[in-house]
Amino acid sequence: MPSISLLTSIPGPNSQLLAARRARAVPRSVVQVTPIFVRRASGAMIEDVDGNRLLDLAGGIGCVNAGHANPAVTEAIQQQSSQFLHTCFMVVPYESYVRLAERLNELAPGPSQKRTFFVNSGAEAVENAVKIARAYTQRPGIVAFADAFHGRTYMAMSLTSKSDPYKNGFGPFAENVYRIPYPDPYHRDRSGENVDCADRSLRALEHLFETSAPAESIAGIIIEPVLGEGGFIVPPARFFPKLREICDRRGILLIVDEVQSGFGRTGRMFACEHYDIEPDLLLLAKSIASGMPLAAITGKAEIMNYPGEGALGGTFGGNPVCCEAALATLDLFATSHLCDRARKIGETFRNRALEWQGRYPYIGDVRGLGAMQAFELVHDPVSQEPNAAAAQWIARYACRHGVILLTAGAYGNVIRLLVPLVISDEDLSEGLNIIEEGMTDYCSKSSAECLAPAD
């Protein structure tokens, strides 16, 4: 029996009324990706204010890996909120902050002793990681990657690559930020050189050291183990050990941003585990607390302990309700085998997407790790010219028919999967069927030649 249930067209009348109120109350720069307003959500399902039930394959941009309103998490939130909501950990501390830090220290990859500090958002984690790296190394420079996204506060925005819409009109940006190409196995080198993408990135890093920013001036290299907003690009496995070796040799900290890729999304608790590396600083947020505002910087103890007393902090960081939600979320990973589920979801999606690629010539690439999967839409596979119109068409079609999708990529031409890991096989299949219908619909509306005959 289908889980999607549409009682009205999308958006329904109540969502339309709320959208009109929103337009009068909220700045236009705060976008609304879908035209619906939510009433309640559970697992991988969202019910809107008109009673329509939609499958959520976006997961709050990857914030609910353990599902919407998981009963274990909501019970922990309710129990803590009945005791106290806030004291500020730096004034009157509480055990849940310490217990959560202990658990993250144990989970973080690598043999080094760890320490963890909590803030409110991924962007705050990035900001504090830069502070810690600069303090520890006594160097100013930070290297980031093309197509990276690290947040919207000023340092994080400076590290973010894409200008439109994230940076336009907001300059000047932070100094001492340098950028090199991300190792991208799909997109060809525009110079025409036949160079492995990992080698190209590493060569660009060494060239940076030689020409623009000596290695002795670089505090840290910040990298997503799988690009998130940049299009779910997965680098070759051999890239990260080589990058780790360069950082060690040059005295540079390796800062791994797992805000989107962490907490089971890729089939491991943290994506960097796929590459068998130990970050100096590991940045965590989104699904850490199943949608509650919490983020963490977990790093090697020597590095984390370097800033002086009072140098790190924040009024709301590590809020007790959020900490209890995070502890309950970690329990779910331990008992519900969510990492195994992520691998199964990824396999199911990838098999379907590769089948689509054989039928629809505008699917240029299928890629991902675990349940962090995507396919890229192009005008033709030879030129690889981005086809953002196809991505937008498919996402709008899916929403009108009960499936919430997100796009990604530098050109907005990537469909990405951020489904809650608790989704059933039946619901996942139902959602993928709607995506397939959207691709067929795009073909029928765009050109007769769009749909290639099946073999």
Order of alpha helices (4+ residues) and beta strands (2+ residues): alpha-beta-beta-beta-alpha-alpha-alpha-beta-alpha-beta-alpha-beta-alpha-beta-alpha-beta-beta-beta-alpha-alpha-alpha-beta-beta-alpha-beta-beta-beta-alpha
